[in-house]
Amino acid sequence: MTRNVAIIGTSAIPVGRHQTADDAQQQTLEHEIMTRLVVDAVRDAGVDKKDIQSLVFTLPRPYTRQKYFHTFLMGQLRLACKGNVMEVMGNGMTAALAFDQACNDILLGRSDVSLALGINMESAVSATEHMMSSMRTTGDVDFHTSAGFTPIAWYAMDGMRYMHEHGATREHLAAVAVKNRHHASLNPLAQYRKPITLEEVVGQRPIVEPLGLYDVPPRGDGAACLVLATEEIAKSLGKPYALVRGRGFCHDGTHQISDVPNDMIAFTSAQQAAADAYAQAGIGPADIDLAELYAPCTIVEILVSEAIGLVPKGQGGRAALEGETSLGGRIPISTSGGLTSRGHPAYVTSLYNYVELAEQLRGRAGERQVADARFGIATGELGNYNAALIHVLEAKQ
Amino acid sequence: MTLSQLTIEAQRAYPPRESEFTHTFWSALREGRWLTTRCKSCERKTFPPKLVCPHCWATDVEWVELGAQGTLYSWTRIHAAPAVFASEAPYACGIVDLDEGIRLACRLVEAEQSPLVVGQRMEMVVLQYQDGPIFAARRCA
């Protein structure tokens, strides 16, 4: 019999500045946050400790003092299991990979209940210092980093190109930030919740032109835990669950930039991965009720929404400006508030996206609830969407 | 191709490493010469230069000259910079499509009277820092 995977429980701390400076008298300790989250998520799911047979952790940032954090936490919780225990890493795709691997453990029959979980603490390290490391993750460290490129500089160039090709304006990009802040105002897990206006977004200081402060992600910390189980177990619990219906992955064979000129802003890996995920689910983009996209900057949300077929090419900014992608609109995108307002603790960001989809598809999103939400889609990425990992989830009663 | 060279009275903020292989590229750039590798088997050029042809995986590559002219595919001006680049900020970086069909990313040299515009003609130049070169592009005169 084919096995299916469902999200049956979630927990997360609000995204924010939780990390303490090295010289602070009282420290925030990662494992104290994480042990509580595991207990909360497993209680939410309604399963027992002994049911959990695999755990896939996101790699902590190098700033986390406790090394081998995953196996340390097994000891803190006296969690014995025979499926799998591991940490995964894939830059921005890290948390999407943790989720995917936890699904695999269930699909392979290694476990009936798996956890995908992790913590990302970095906000006490200044942006200029943090960038000394992050600048080495994009492009060629000798041929590109030496010129001064930073990770979001590549998205800025997407933005400049998009404006050139489609006549999009700063306001089109800014509309995404305004819309997502409104969504965040309704989300207790969001880092920034005070509504903002188009004028305020456009008026912010430039960070990487054409993107200003509110077009790029804030620094923040976060931690979350997802409980996954076979559909059989999910059904037996007698509560709504979110079933994984489709999965697609594509790496386009380039890293950040293709030296063979291509359409850089088409995000072809996202196109391909989405096509595979839709096909597996037996649906098309028109069937999607909401999307939680890995989109660190306003322009990225526009490009991904176009690449996965939610919005026509060149229309992503206009759609945001006209409310099509807002709660209550045709296709609500980033109902959590997205990376710019819900927050972007990078290695666990996608965990928050799955938490939001699970909340929505289980009908627990409160003021953010998308009416009759049935299908949701989540994306993860590497580089400039050189790779995409996409999941389609369905609400089940 | 010999490129125009601009002297910069400073050290490079984040100097590239050199290997036995890439030494050919960087030492040529020190003299203003602009090179990359071409596969002897499928005859395709690639940039940055590579020991193994990424297209056909042949391991027999040769050093050839690259053209200096191209068009600006996109660009940005970086205001929030990593610690080692902070003193240079804001600075412009961009993507240039060379006329011979190679796309690359590099630092851009801005001129006060001629703002950067996507699609404009560009020429590659060498920034000769005190400790070594960096390749860059600027608007064609």
Interface residues (C-beta under 8 A of the other chain):
Chain A: A127 T128 E129 M131 M132 S134 M135 G139 D140 V141 D142 F143 H144 T145 S146 A147 G148 F149 T150 A153 A156 M157 D158 G159 M160 R161 H164 R205 P206 I207 V208 E209 P210 Q256 I257 S258 D259 V260 P261 N262 M264
Chain B: R12 A13 Y14 P15 P16 R17 T22 T46 F47 P48 Y73 S74 W75 T76 R77 I78 H79 A80 A81 P82 A83 V84 F85 A86 E88 P90 Y91 C93 G94 I95 D97 G101 I102 R103 L104 A105 C106 R107 V118 G119 I134 A136
